[in-house]
């Protein structure tokens, strides 16, 4: 009978690894001072019962709270629309939510009225527990231009100043979570890559709207841009 030593000697390295599941798995990612958690639009309008509720949107909150404990740098965004905002279907005669119109800056999806400045719907969820958060970026307050991204408004030119804020703090890696995957999260992730940040989207800490294939397209666009798709379990506690 062959000895165990001889059997193992005859196996290739790949086969040996197969005998020890997980032995070659990537180590968990440990956030450091050059890492920041960017939490997108966890607001009442996007949660169950809200005017633009994302299915299961509330389920991201405990995941975000858990992840955030490992980050010294935490930034939140907040949709902050004027009444009668150009992105609202009610601002366009005869149009319904989720239809599109052409605006000077390009194609615009029309939404139900949501996150109007100063309303309860625009408030961040009271269940978020992020005492170390250093900044809240409000976006979409220009009545004539929508703003999905945390970095740049939909005109592609007007910036929020977030990239400069992060670079001033020597942040190099960004981890994104929140609502909705296929719109504000994806646009923010793509702009983060354009700004030169190593970018991760934490899939189980996000939820999508998925209208007309938007979720699959968002993931394809993010992957092409070099955004890394991870789970909360990939981040070291």
C-alpha positions as CSV (number, residue, x, y, z in Angstrom):
1,X,0.0,0.0,0.0
2,X,1.3,3.4,-0.9
3,X,2.2,5.6,2.1
4,X,0.4,8.9,2.7
5,X,3.7,10.7,2.0
6,X,4.0,9.1,-1.4
7,X,0.3,9.9,-2.3
8,X,0.7,13.5,-1.4
9,X,4.0,13.8,-3.2
10,X,2.3,12.6,-6.3
11,X,-0.5,15.1,-6.1
12,X,-0.1,18.5,-7.8
13,X,-0.4,21.6,-5.6
14,X,-3.9,22.3,-6.9
15,X,-5.0,18.8,-5.8
16,X,-3.5,19.3,-2.4
17,X,-5.3,22.6,-2.0
18,X,-8.5,20.7,-2.9
19,X,-8.0,18.5,0.2
20,X,-8.0,21.6,2.4
21,X,-11.0,23.7,1.3
22,X,-10.5,27.4,1.9
23,X,-6.7,27.1,2.3
24,X,-6.1,29.3,-0.7
25,X,-9.1,31.6,-0.3
26,X,-8.3,35.3,-0.3
27,X,-7.8,36.9,3.1
28,X,-10.5,39.2,4.3
29,X,-10.0,42.9,3.4
30,X,-9.0,44.9,6.4
31,X,-10.1,48.6,6.3
32,X,-7.3,51.0,7.2
33,X,-6.8,54.7,7.4
34,X,-6.7,54.9,3.6
35,X,-10.1,53.3,3.3
36,X,-13.5,54.9,3.5
37,X,-17.1,53.6,3.6
38,X,-19.5,55.6,1.4
39,X,-23.1,55.0,2.3
40,X,-25.6,56.0,-0.4
41,X,-29.1,57.4,0.2
42,X,-30.4,55.2,3.0
43,X,-33.4,57.6,3.4
44,X,-37.0,57.0,4.3
45,X,-38.3,57.6,0.8
46,X,-36.2,54.6,-0.4
47,X,-37.2,52.3,2.5
48,X,-40.4,50.2,2.7
49,X,-43.4,52.5,2.9
50,X,-41.5,55.3,1.1
51,X,-42.6,57.1,-2.1
52,X,-39.8,55.4,-4.1
53,X,-39.2,52.3,-1.9
54,X,-36.5,49.9,-3.0
55,X,-37.5,46.3,-2.4
56,X,-36.0,45.1,0.9
57,X,-34.1,48.3,1.2
58,X,-34.3,48.2,5.0
59,X,-32.3,45.0,5.0
60,X,-29.1,46.8,4.2
61,X,-29.2,48.8,7.5
62,X,-27.9,46.2,10.0
63,X,-25.3,45.1,7.5
64,X,-24.1,48.7,7.0
65,X,-24.1,49.2,10.8
66,X,-21.9,46.1,11.3
67,X,-19.5,47.0,8.5
68,X,-19.1,50.6,9.6
69,X,-17.6,49.6,12.9
70,X,-14.4,48.8,11.0
71,X,-14.0,52.1,9.3
72,X,-12.5,55.3,10.6
73,X,-13.7,57.2,7.5
74,X,-17.5,57.2,6.9
75,X,-19.3,59.4,4.4
76,X,-23.1,59.4,3.7
77,X,-25.1,60.9,0.8
78,X,-28.6,62.3,1.0
79,X,-30.9,63.0,-2.0
80,X,-32.1,66.5,-1.4
81,X,-34.5,67.6,-4.1
82,X,-36.4,70.9,-4.5
83,X,-40.2,70.8,-4.9
84,X,-41.0,70.4,-8.6
85,X,-37.6,68.9,-9.3
86,X,-36.9,68.2,-13.0
87,X,-36.5,64.4,-12.3
88,X,-40.1,64.1,-11.0
89,X,-42.7,62.7,-13.4
90,X,-45.2,65.3,-12.0
91,X,-43.0,68.0,-13.4
92,X,-43.7,66.8,-17.0
93,X,-47.2,67.0,-18.4
94,X,-48.6,63.6,-19.4
95,X,-45.5,61.6,-18.1
96,X,-45.5,58.7,-15.7
97,X,-42.9,57.5,-13.3
98,X,-40.2,55.4,-14.9
99,X,-40.7,56.9,-18.3
100,X,-37.8,58.9,-19.8
101,X,-37.4,62.4,-21.2
102,X,-34.5,64.1,-22.9
103,X,-33.0,67.0,-21.0
104,X,-30.1,69.3,-21.9
105,X,-27.7,66.9,-20.1
106,X,-29.1,63.7,-21.6
107,X,-31.7,61.0,-21.0
108,X,-33.5,61.4,-17.6
109,X,-35.6,58.7,-15.9
110,X,-38.6,60.2,-14.3
111,X,-39.4,59.3,-10.7
112,X,-42.2,59.6,-8.2
113,X,-41.7,62.7,-6.0
114,X,-39.1,61.7,-3.4
115,X,-36.6,63.1,-0.9
116,X,-38.0,66.7,-1.0
117,X,-35.9,69.0,1.1
118,X,-36.9,69.2,4.7
119,X,-39.5,66.4,4.6
120,X,-39.5,63.2,6.7
121,X,-39.1,61.2,3.5
122,X,-35.7,62.9,2.9
123,X,-34.4,62.1,6.3
124,X,-31.7,59.5,6.8
125,X,-33.0,56.3,8.4
126,X,-33.1,56.6,12.2
127,X,-31.8,53.0,12.4
128,X,-28.4,53.9,11.0
129,X,-25.8,53.8,13.7
130,X,-22.8,55.7,12.4
131,X,-21.4,58.0,15.2
132,X,-18.0,58.4,13.4
133,X,-19.5,59.6,10.1
134,X,-17.6,62.8,9.2
135,X,-19.6,64.1,6.2
136,X,-23.0,64.1,4.6
137,X,-23.1,65.0,0.9
138,X,-26.5,66.4,-0.2
139,X,-27.2,66.0,-3.9
140,X,-29.9,66.8,-6.4
141,X,-30.7,70.2,-4.9
142,X,-30.2,71.9,-8.3
143,X,-33.8,72.0,-9.6
144,X,-32.9,71.6,-13.2
145,X,-30.3,68.8,-12.9
146,X,-30.6,65.4,-11.3
147,X,-27.7,63.9,-9.3
148,X,-27.3,60.2,-8.8
149,X,-23.5,60.2,-8.1
150,X,-21.9,61.2,-4.9
151,X,-19.2,62.9,-7.0
152,X,-20.7,64.6,-10.0
153,X,-24.2,65.8,-11.0
154,X,-25.9,64.3,-14.0
155,X,-24.6,67.1,-16.3
156,X,-21.2,65.4,-16.0
157,X,-19.5,68.6,-15.0
158,X,-20.7,69.9,-11.6
159,X,-18.8,68.3,-8.8
160,X,-19.8,67.8,-5.1
161,X,-16.3,68.2,-3.8
162,X,-16.3,64.7,-2.4
163,X,-13.2,63.5,-4.4
164,X,-11.1,66.4,-3.0
165,X,-12.4,65.8,0.6
166,X,-11.3,62.1,0.4
167,X,-8.0,62.9,-1.2
168,X,-7.2,65.5,1.4
169,X,-7.6,62.7,4.0
170,X,-5.3,60.4,1.9
171,X,-8.1,57.9,1.2
172,X,-7.3,55.5,-1.6
173,X,-9.9,52.7,-1.3
174,X,-13.7,53.2,-1.3
175,X,-16.3,50.7,-0.2
176,X,-19.9,51.5,-1.3
177,X,-23.2,50.4,0.2
178,X,-26.7,51.7,0.1
179,X,-29.6,52.4,-2.3
180,X,-30.1,51.8,-5.1
181,X,-27.5,49.5,-6.6
182,X,-28.3,50.3,-10.2
183,X,-28.6,54.0,-9.9
184,X,-27.0,56.1,-7.2
185,X,-24.6,53.3,-6.0
186,X,-23.5,52.5,-9.5
187,X,-23.1,56.1,-10.7
188,X,-21.0,56.8,-7.5
189,X,-18.8,53.8,-8.0
190,X,-18.1,54.6,-11.7
191,X,-17.2,58.2,-10.7
192,X,-15.0,56.9,-7.9
193,X,-13.0,55.0,-10.5
194,X,-12.8,58.0,-12.7
195,X,-11.4,59.9,-9.7
196,X,-8.7,57.3,-9.2
197,X,-10.0,55.4,-6.2
198,X,-9.8,51.6,-5.8
199,X,-13.5,50.9,-5.6
200,X,-15.5,48.1,-4.0
201,X,-19.3,47.7,-4.0
202,X,-20.6,45.5,-1.2
203,X,-23.4,43.6,-2.9
204,X,-25.3,42.4,0.1
205,X,-25.2,45.9,1.6
206,X,-27.1,47.3,-1.4
207,X,-30.5,46.7,-3.0
208,X,-31.5,47.6,-6.6
209,X,-34.6,48.9,-8.3
210,X,-34.0,46.9,-11.5
211,X,-36.2,48.7,-14.1
212,X,-35.8,47.6,-17.7
213,X,-32.6,45.6,-17.0
214,X,-30.9,48.4,-15.2
215,X,-29.4,46.1,-12.5
216,X,-27.6,43.8,-14.9
217,X,-26.4,46.8,-16.9
218,X,-25.1,48.5,-13.8
219,X,-23.0,45.5,-12.7
220,X,-21.7,45.1,-16.3
221,X,-20.7,48.8,-16.4
222,X,-19.1,48.7,-13.0
223,X,-17.1,45.5,-13.8
224,X,-15.8,47.0,-17.0
225,X,-14.7,50.1,-15.1
226,X,-12.7,47.9,-12.6
227,X,-15.1,48.1,-9.7
228,X,-14.8,45.1,-7.4
229,X,-17.9,43.2,-6.4
230,X,-17.7,41.9,-2.8
231,X,-19.8,40.7,0.1
232,X,-19.8,42.1,3.6
233,X,-18.2,38.8,4.7
234,X,-15.2,39.7,2.6
235,X,-14.4,42.6,5.0
236,X,-12.5,41.8,8.2
237,X,-14.4,42.6,11.4
